[in-house]
Amino acid sequence: MQAQFGFEGDDPQSVIAQVPGQSLQVGGVQALTISTDAAAGDMTTYDTELIMRTVAITGTRRTGHKTPAEYADLFEQYLGPFAPAAHFYIGGAAGIDSLALLWLADRTAAAITIVAPGTMGRQPAEAQEAVARSRGRIKEVVELGAAELQAPAYHARNRWMVDRTSMTIGFPHATEPSTGTWQTIDYTAEQGKPRLIVPV
């Protein structure tokens, strides 16, 4: 079985995939043919990666002003729509990183990559516990090996994630500065990639 991808109308950013019984909108891809195993009826890992959206998640570490239920509702609204065909890259810190990781691991089947600026052993206890709880759902943990965990290391981690993803979803604090969050969002903008900003 083959899925044929092509332009819809004259818009090169609007691509429709047509599979028997299915229609899938994939933005930003010009033309693509996906082969699947006819016997199994499933796409190969390579095929899935071609249409999977990669999403960097960034957000404030200060999250005590909302309840877990409020964060779950936000994640349902703003991460949920991407989850069926997404690979999420998360910074492995306390706050939004840990909350988003736990929600994605518990509520979705999305692929998850955790990225630490140094090693996970040097991350806050909250982040280490979230990773331990979600270990079976995490595709990979990337440790960038920074010797000093200062702003340059965190900014390098943020750029690493943005460089490998197609968009960023940011959860900055609504009333307090979230410097790392905004640095990630701004860097995403510099790369010409989409940003979804959800103040919390």
N, C-alpha and C positions, 0 to 999 in steps of 0.2 A: 504494500500500500504506500502511496506517496501523497504528501500534502504539498500542494502547489501554492506558492506565495507570489503576489504581484501587486502592482499599484491599484488603488481604488480611485478611479477618476484620474485627474491630473496631479494629485497631491503626492509627491514622493515621500512625505512623512506619514502617509496613511496607507498602511499595508494590510491586506486581508489574507489570512490563511484559510484555505478551503480544504477541509477534510470531510469525508462522508459523514454526515450527521453533525458536523461541528463547524463553527466559524470563530476564528481567533484574530483579534486586532493586535497587531504588533507595530509600534511606532518606530520610525527611524531606520528601518531596514529596507533596502531598495528591492531586492529580489532574492528568493531563497527557495530551495527545494529540500524537503526533509523526507528521508527514507525511514521507514519503520519495518520492524520484523513482522512480516505478514502472518506468521504462525502465532506469535505471541500477541500481536496487535498493539504492542507498546512501543513508544519511542525509545531510541537508544539514549544513553547518557549524553553523547555528543549532540544529538538532535535537541535534547532538552536544554542544554547549555546555550544553544544558538538562539532560542526564543525566551530564555529566562531573563528577567530583569534583575540586575544587581543593584542593591540599595544599601547605602551607608546610613547608619543611624547614629545621631549625635544628640546630646542633651545635657541639661544641667545635672549636677551632682546633688543639688539641694532640692529634695523632693518631699520633705516632711509636711508641707503645707496642703497636700491633697491626700485623700484616702486611697488605699489600693484599688478599691472599686472604681474610683474616678480615673485612675490611670488605665485600668482594664478597659473602661469605656473609650478613652482616647485611643488606645492601641487598636481596639476593635474598629473604630472609625477610620483611622489613618494608616495603620499597618495592615489591617485585615484585608482590604481590597487587593493589596499586592501579594499577599502570602501564597495564594495558590500557585503562582509561577515566579517566585522570587528567591534570590539568594541574598540574605542579609549579612552585612558586615557590621559588627558592633565592637566598640572600643574596650570592653572588658573592665570598666570602672564602676564605681558606686553610682547610685542614683538612677537616672534614666537607662543607662547601659544595662544595669542588672535587672531592673524592672522589665524592660523590653525583652531581654533574653528569656526571663522566666515565662513571660506571657507567650512569646513565640514558641518556646519549647513545649509548653503545656497545651496550647490552643491551635497550633498549626503543624503542618508537615514541611514547612519551608526549610531550606538549607540555611545553616548558620555558621559563620566564621567569626571567631573572637580574635581581636588584635590587641596585644599588650605592647606598650612602648619599650618595656624592659622584659621582664618575665612575669608569668602569672603569680609566682610566689612572692613577688614584690607589690602586687596589687592589694587594695584594701580587702579586709576580711569579708565584707558584704559581697564584693565581686567574686572572690574565690569561692564563697559558698554557692553563689548563683551558678557559676561554671560547674562546680561539683554536682549540684542537683540536676543540671541539664546535660551532663557529660554524654549520655547516650544519644542526644539529639544534635550535638555539635559536630559539624563536618570536620572542622579543623580549628586548632588554636595556633595563632601566629605570634611568636615572641620576637620582637624586633631588636632586643638585646641592648638597648640604651644603657650606658653606664650610670648616668645621672638622670633621675626622674624630675627634670625641671621643664619649664614651658617649651623649650626647643624640642625635647623628646616627644612631648604630647602633640605638638604641632606636626612633627614629622610623622607620627602615627596617624593623625587625621588626614594628612595629605596622602599617605600610603593607601588608606581606605578609599578616599575620593578618586584617586588615580585608577582604581580597580573596579569602580562601580559606575553605573549609568545615571544615578540620581542620588540625592541626599534628602532624608527626612530629619528635620531638626526640631527638638523640643527645648527651646531656651526658656529660662525662668521668665515669667511675665513681667516681674517688677525689679529684679536684681540682675546685675551683669552676669552673663554666661560667656566669658571670654573665649574659652575653647570651642563652645558650641558655635558662636558667631564666626570664629576664625574658620571653622570647617565649612559653614554655610557660605562665607565669602569666597573661600578657595574654590568651592563648587561652582559659584557664579563665574569666577575667573576662567574656569575650564569650559564655560558655556554649557554646563549641565543643569538639568532641572532641579529646583529646590522646593520642598514642601515644608513650610515653617508653621509649627503648632506651639504657640506660647503656652506654658503650663504655670 
